[in-house]
Amino acid sequence: MTLTSKSSLALAALCLCTSAFSQAKAPEPIYTLSYNVGATSDYRFRGISQTSFKPTLQGGVDFAHKSGLYLGVWGSGINWIKDYVTATEGNLEVDVYGGYKGEIKSGLSYDLGVITYQYPGNNAATKLANANTTEVYAALTYGLVTAKYSRATSNFIANNSSAGSAYFELAAAFDLGSGLTLTPHIGRQMIPNQAGDLGDYTDYSLTLAKDFGNGLSATVAAVGTNASASFYTNAVSPVENLGKNALTVGLKYSF
């Protein structure tokens, strides 16, 4: 909070109050509960469009305990179960996750957790396999750089015999000042037991985020992959590779 005094007397009073209460630091809350709602022009998951290049709404809620424990739920509209798998049911993704964050030493922190991607009512199993997926993950952050490894304990995103699918990613966050952050990212998805390893690919992105204050933020991201068109092309018109290069924009309000 910024205070603007209108006289030297007011400024002196403020200084006296600051001195008097400098030792009275506000206690850290035991936990925090936060919410977010937003929209994106194209929801990309590891570089692959989940909405067939269409916009969608998103939102979530997060609980964080001062011990490092956290839990959260996040949801988004999707199209891929119908447009890619050609199943008839499943147009919502609900992610439920939890984990623990801590610091190993100054500047070096870790994050261990589990996430389940749920697609309520999906009938992707009538075409391939159930879309519901669970992963465990581990991440290390040193300074600006984060390295993360995720591994599926179930079939991965409606692919048969794909338990053990793995995703490696590396990202950095550069503070440009004035509320701007630039984040380069690269990841490698590997899906076992797929013919010719066609499910494996590398994705990359460069995201510019702007924090406008009061919980409002926006992003612009250049996203691309080398995903195989024979594996990741949707089945509805227009028929396109869901991993094709694109520019996406998003807007989010957190409170």
DRENDO-1510 file (C-alpha; in Angstrom, 1 decimal, always signed):
<recs>
REC; n; res; u; v; w
REC; 1; MET; +0.0; +0.0; +0.0 .
REC; 2; THR; +1.3; +3.4; -0.9 .
REC; 3; LEU; +0.6; +6.4; +1.3 .
REC; 4; THR; +1.0; +10.0; +0.0 .
REC; 5; SER; +1.3; +12.7; +2.8 .
REC; 6; LYS; +0.2; +16.3; +2.2 .
REC; 7; SER; +2.4; +17.9; +4.8 .
REC; 8; SER; +5.7; +17.4; +6.6 .
REC; 9; LEU; +3.8; +17.0; +9.8 .
REC; 10; ALA; +1.9; +14.1; +8.4 .
REC; 11; LEU; +5.1; +12.6; +7.1 .
REC; 12; ALA; +6.8; +12.9; +10.6 .
REC; 13; ALA; +3.8; +11.3; +12.2 .
REC; 14; LEU; +4.0; +8.4; +9.7 .
REC; 15; CYS; +7.7; +7.9; +10.5 .
REC; 16; LEU; +7.0; +7.8; +14.2 .
REC; 17; CYS; +4.3; +5.2; +13.7 .
REC; 18; THR; +6.5; +3.1; +11.5 .
REC; 19; SER; +9.3; +3.2; +14.1 .
REC; 20; ALA; +7.0; +2.3; +16.9 .
REC; 21; PHE; +5.6; -0.7; +15.1 .
REC; 22; SER; +8.6; -1.8; +13.2 .
REC; 23; GLN; +9.0; -4.8; +15.5 .
REC; 24; ALA; +5.3; -5.8; +15.2 .
REC; 25; LYS; +5.4; -7.8; +12.0 .
REC; 26; ALA; +2.1; -9.3; +10.9 .
REC; 27; PRO; +1.9; -13.0; +11.5 .
REC; 28; GLU; +2.1; -15.3; +8.5 .
REC; 29; PRO; -1.4; -16.8; +7.8 .
REC; 30; ILE; -1.7; -20.5; +8.4 .
REC; 31; TYR; -3.2; -21.0; +5.0 .
REC; 32; THR; -4.4; -19.1; +1.9 .
REC; 33; LEU; -7.3; -19.8; -0.4 .
REC; 34; SER; -7.3; -18.2; -3.8 .
REC; 35; TYR; -9.4; -18.3; -6.9 .
REC; 36; ASN; -8.9; -17.6; -10.6 .
REC; 37; VAL; -11.1; -17.3; -13.7 .
REC; 38; GLY; -10.0; -16.7; -17.2 .
REC; 39; ALA; -10.2; -17.3; -20.9 .
REC; 40; THR; -7.8; -18.3; -23.7 .
REC; 41; SER; -7.9; -18.2; -27.4 .
REC; 42; ASP; -6.6; -21.8; -27.7 .
REC; 43; TYR; -6.0; -24.1; -24.7 .
REC; 44; ARG; -2.7; -25.8; -25.3 .
REC; 45; PHE; -1.5; -28.7; -23.1 .
REC; 46; ARG; +2.2; -29.5; -23.7 .
REC; 47; GLY; +1.9; -27.7; -27.1 .
REC; 48; ILE; -1.1; -29.7; -28.3 .
REC; 49; SER; -4.4; -27.9; -28.8 .
REC; 50; GLN; -7.2; -29.2; -26.5 .
REC; 51; THR; -9.9; -27.1; -28.1 .
REC; 52; SER; -9.2; -27.5; -31.8 .
REC; 53; PHE; -7.9; -23.9; -31.9 .
REC; 54; LYS; -11.1; -22.5; -30.4 .
REC; 55; PRO; -11.4; -20.2; -27.4 .
REC; 56; THR; -12.6; -21.5; -24.0 .
REC; 57; LEU; -13.2; -20.4; -20.4 .
REC; 58; GLN; -11.1; -21.7; -17.5 .
REC; 59; GLY; -11.0; -21.3; -13.7 .
REC; 60; GLY; -9.8; -22.8; -10.5 .
REC; 61; VAL; -9.3; -22.7; -6.7 .
REC; 62; ASP; -6.0; -23.2; -4.7 .
REC; 63; PHE; -5.4; -24.0; -1.1 .
REC; 64; ALA; -1.8; -23.4; +0.2 .
REC; 65; HIS; -0.7; -24.2; +3.8 .
REC; 66; LYS; +2.3; -22.4; +5.3 .
REC; 67; SER; +3.9; -25.8; +5.9 .
REC; 68; GLY; +4.3; -26.2; +2.1 .
REC; 69; LEU; +1.3; -28.4; +1.5 .
REC; 70; TYR; -1.0; -27.4; -1.3 .
REC; 71; LEU; -4.2; -28.6; -3.0 .
REC; 72; GLY; -6.1; -27.3; -6.0 .
REC; 73; VAL; -8.9; -27.9; -8.6 .
REC; 74; TRP; -8.8; -26.3; -12.1 .
REC; 75; GLY; -11.2; -26.7; -15.0 .
REC; 76; SER; -11.4; -25.9; -18.7 .
REC; 77; GLY; -13.5; -26.5; -21.7 .
REC; 78; ILE; -12.1; -29.0; -24.3 .
REC; 79; ASN; -12.9; -30.4; -27.7 .
REC; 80; TRP; -10.3; -33.1; -28.4 .
REC; 81; ILE; -12.2; -36.1; -27.1 .
REC; 82; LYS; -14.9; -35.5; -29.7 .
REC; 83; ASP; -12.7; -33.9; -32.5 .
REC; 84; TYR; -9.6; -36.2; -32.1 .
REC; 85; VAL; -10.8; -39.4; -30.5 .
REC; 86; THR; -14.3; -39.1; -32.3 .
REC; 87; ALA; -16.1; -40.1; -29.1 .
REC; 88; THR; -19.5; -38.6; -28.4 .
REC; 89; GLU; -19.1; -37.5; -24.8 .
REC; 90; GLY; -16.5; -35.4; -22.9 .
REC; 91; ASN; -16.2; -31.6; -23.3 .
REC; 92; LEU; -14.8; -30.7; -19.9 .
REC; 93; GLU; -11.4; -31.2; -18.2 .
REC; 94; VAL; -11.2; -31.0; -14.4 .
REC; 95; ASP; -7.7; -31.3; -12.8 .
REC; 96; VAL; -7.3; -32.2; -9.1 .
REC; 97; TYR; -3.9; -31.9; -7.7 .
REC; 98; GLY; -1.9; -31.7; -4.5 .
REC; 99; GLY; +1.6; -31.8; -3.3 .
REC; 100; TYR; +4.3; -30.3; -1.1 .
REC; 101; LYS; +6.7; -27.4; -1.8 .
REC; 102; GLY; +9.9; -26.7; +0.2 .
REC; 103; GLU; +13.3; -25.1; +0.1 .
REC; 104; ILE; +16.5; -27.2; +0.1 .
REC; 105; LYS; +18.7; -24.1; +0.6 .
REC; 106; SER; +18.5; -20.4; -0.3 .
REC; 107; GLY; +17.6; -20.2; -4.0 .
REC; 108; LEU; +16.9; -23.9; -4.5 .
REC; 109; SER; +13.4; -25.2; -4.0 .
REC; 110; TYR; +11.5; -28.4; -4.8 .
REC; 111; ASP; +7.9; -29.4; -5.6 .
REC; 112; LEU; +6.5; -32.9; -5.3 .
REC; 113; GLY; +3.0; -33.9; -6.2 .
REC; 114; VAL; +0.3; -35.8; -8.0 .
REC; 115; ILE; -2.3; -34.6; -10.5 .
REC; 116; THR; -5.3; -36.3; -12.0 .
REC; 117; TYR; -6.8; -35.1; -15.3 .
REC; 118; GLN; -10.5; -36.0; -15.2 .
REC; 119; TYR; -12.9; -35.7; -18.2 .
REC; 120; PRO; -16.4; -36.2; -16.6 .
REC; 121; GLY; -18.7; -38.5; -18.6 .
REC; 122; ASN; -16.1; -39.1; -21.3 .
REC; 123; ASN; -16.7; -42.2; -23.4 .
REC; 124; ALA; -13.3; -42.2; -25.2 .
REC; 125; ALA; -12.9; -45.9; -24.2 .
REC; 126; THR; -15.4; -46.7; -27.0 .
REC; 127; LYS; -12.8; -45.6; -29.5 .
REC; 128; LEU; -9.4; -45.9; -27.7 .
REC; 129; ALA; -9.0; -45.8; -23.9 .
REC; 130; ASN; -10.6; -43.8; -21.1 .
REC; 131; ALA; -9.3; -40.2; -21.2 .
REC; 132; ASN; -8.9; -39.9; -17.4 .
REC; 133; THR; -5.2; -39.7; -16.5 .
REC; 134; THR; -3.1; -39.6; -13.3 .
REC; 135; GLU; +0.5; -38.4; -13.1 .
REC; 136; VAL; +3.1; -37.9; -10.4 .
REC; 137; TYR; +5.6; -35.1; -10.7 .
REC; 138; ALA; +8.8; -33.7; -9.2 .
REC; 139; ALA; +10.3; -30.3; -9.9 .
REC; 140; LEU; +13.4; -28.3; -8.9 .
REC; 141; THR; +13.8; -24.6; -9.2 .
REC; 142; TYR; +17.1; -22.8; -9.0 .
REC; 143; GLY; +17.0; -19.1; -9.3 .
REC; 144; LEU; +15.0; -18.3; -12.5 .
REC; 145; VAL; +15.1; -21.9; -13.9 .
REC; 146; THR; +12.7; -24.8; -13.2 .
REC; 147; ALA; +13.2; -28.4; -14.3 .
REC; 148; LYS; +10.2; -30.8; -14.0 .
REC; 149; TYR; +9.5; -34.5; -14.6 .
REC; 150; SER; +6.0; -36.0; -14.8 .
REC; 151; ARG; +5.1; -39.6; -15.2 .
REC; 152; ALA; +1.7; -41.2; -15.8 .
REC; 153; THR; +0.6; -44.0; -13.5 .
REC; 154; SER; -2.4; -44.7; -15.7 .
REC; 155; ASN; -3.0; -44.8; -19.4 .
REC; 156; PHE; -2.1; -41.3; -20.8 .
REC; 157; ILE; -4.8; -39.1; -22.4 .
REC; 158; ALA; -6.8; -41.9; -24.1 .
REC; 159; ASN; -3.8; -43.8; -25.5 .
REC; 160; ASN; -3.9; -47.6; -25.1 .
REC; 161; SER; -1.1; -49.3; -23.1 .
REC; 162; SER; +0.5; -45.9; -22.3 .
REC; 163; ALA; +1.1; -46.1; -18.5 .
REC; 164; GLY; +4.6; -44.8; -17.8 .
REC; 165; SER; +4.3; -42.0; -20.3 .
REC; 166; ALA; +6.8; -39.3; -19.3 .
REC; 167; TYR; +7.2; -35.6; -19.8 .
REC; 168; PHE; +10.4; -33.6; -19.2 .
REC; 169; GLU; +10.3; -29.8; -19.2 .
REC; 170; LEU; +12.6; -26.9; -18.7 .
REC; 171; ALA; +11.5; -23.3; -18.2 .
REC; 172; ALA; +12.9; -19.9; -17.0 .
REC; 173; ALA; +11.1; -16.8; -15.8 .
REC; 174; PHE; +12.7; -13.4; -16.6 .
REC; 175; ASP; +11.4; -10.3; -14.9 .
REC; 176; LEU; +11.5; -7.5; -17.4 .
REC; 177; GLY; +10.1; -4.9; -15.0 .
REC; 178; SER; +6.8; -3.0; -15.3 .
REC; 179; GLY; +4.9; -6.2; -14.5 .
REC; 180; LEU; +6.2; -8.0; -17.5 .
REC; 181; THR; +7.6; -11.6; -17.4 .
REC; 182; LEU; +9.2; -13.5; -20.3 .
REC; 183; THR; +9.1; -17.3; -20.0 .
REC; 184; PRO; +10.9; -19.6; -22.5 .
REC; 185; HIS; +9.9; -23.3; -22.2 .
REC; 186; ILE; +10.8; -26.6; -23.8 .
REC; 187; GLY; +9.4; -30.0; -23.2 .
REC; 188; ARG; +9.6; -33.6; -24.4 .
REC; 189; GLN; +6.6; -35.9; -24.3 .
REC; 190; MET; +7.1; -39.7; -24.6 .
REC; 191; ILE; +4.3; -42.2; -24.9 .
REC; 192; PRO; +5.3; -45.9; -24.8 .
REC; 193; ASN; +3.8; -48.6; -27.0 .
REC; 194; GLN; +2.6; -46.4; -29.8 .
REC; 195; ALA; +3.4; -47.6; -33.3 .
REC; 196; GLY; +6.6; -46.1; -34.6 .
REC; 197; ASP; +6.9; -43.9; -31.5 .
REC; 198; LEU; +4.7; -41.4; -33.3 .
REC; 199; GLY; +3.2; -40.2; -30.1 .
REC; 200; ASP; +6.6; -38.8; -29.0 .
REC; 201; TYR; +7.3; -35.1; -29.7 .
REC; 202; THR; +9.0; -31.9; -28.5 .
REC; 203; ASP; +7.1; -28.7; -27.7 .
REC; 204; TYR; +8.4; -25.2; -27.2 .
REC; 205; SER; +7.0; -21.9; -26.3 .
REC; 206; LEU; +7.8; -18.3; -25.5 .
REC; 207; THR; +5.3; -16.5; -23.2 .
REC; 208; LEU; +5.1; -12.8; -22.4 .
REC; 209; ALA; +2.9; -12.1; -19.3 .
REC; 210; LYS; +1.7; -8.8; -18.1 .
REC; 211; ASP; +0.5; -8.2; -14.5 .
REC; 212; PHE; -1.8; -5.3; -14.5 .
REC; 213; GLY; -2.3; -5.4; -10.7 .
REC; 214; ASN; -5.4; -6.1; -8.6 .
REC; 215; GLY; -5.4; -9.7; -9.8 .
REC; 216; LEU; -5.6; -9.1; -13.5 .
REC; 217; SER; -3.0; -10.5; -15.9 .
REC; 218; ALA; -2.7; -11.3; -19.6 .
REC; 219; THR; -0.4; -13.5; -21.7 .
REC; 220; VAL; +0.7; -13.8; -25.3 .
REC; 221; ALA; +2.4; -17.0; -26.2 .
REC; 222; ALA; +4.1; -18.3; -29.4 .
REC; 223; VAL; +3.7; -22.1; -29.3 .
REC; 224; GLY; +5.1; -24.9; -31.5 .
REC; 225; THR; +5.8; -28.6; -31.6 .
REC; 226; ASN; +7.3; -31.2; -33.9 .
REC; 227; ALA; +4.3; -33.5; -33.3 .
REC; 228; SER; +3.6; -36.0; -36.0 .
REC; 229; ALA; +0.7; -35.0; -38.2 .
REC; 230; SER; -0.2; -38.7; -38.7 .
REC; 231; PHE; -0.7; -39.1; -34.9 .
REC; 232; TYR; -2.0; -35.7; -33.7 .
REC; 233; THR; -4.3; -34.6; -36.5 .
REC; 234; ASN; -8.0; -34.1; -35.5 .
REC; 235; ALA; -10.7; -35.9; -37.4 .
REC; 236; VAL; -13.2; -33.1; -38.0 .
REC; 237; SER; -13.2; -30.2; -40.5 .
REC; 238; PRO; -10.9; -28.4; -40.8 .
REC; 239; VAL; -8.5; -31.4; -40.5 .
REC; 240; GLU; -5.3; -30.0; -38.9 .
REC; 241; ASN; -2.4; -31.0; -36.8 .
REC; 242; LEU; -3.3; -30.1; -33.2 .
REC; 243; GLY; +0.4; -29.4; -32.5 .
REC; 244; LYS; +0.8; -26.8; -35.3 .
REC; 245; ASN; +2.6; -23.5; -34.5 .
REC; 246; ALA; +0.3; -20.8; -33.2 .
REC; 247; LEU; +0.0; -17.6; -31.3 .
REC; 248; THR; -2.3; -17.7; -28.3 .
REC; 249; VAL; -3.6; -15.0; -25.9 .
REC; 250; GLY; -5.1; -15.3; -22.5 .
REC; 251; LEU; -6.7; -13.2; -19.8 .
REC; 252; LYS; -6.9; -14.2; -16.1 .
REC; 253; TYR; -8.4; -12.6; -12.9 .
REC; 254; SER; -7.1; -14.0; -9.6 .
REC; 255; PHE; -8.7; -13.2; -6.2 .
</recs>
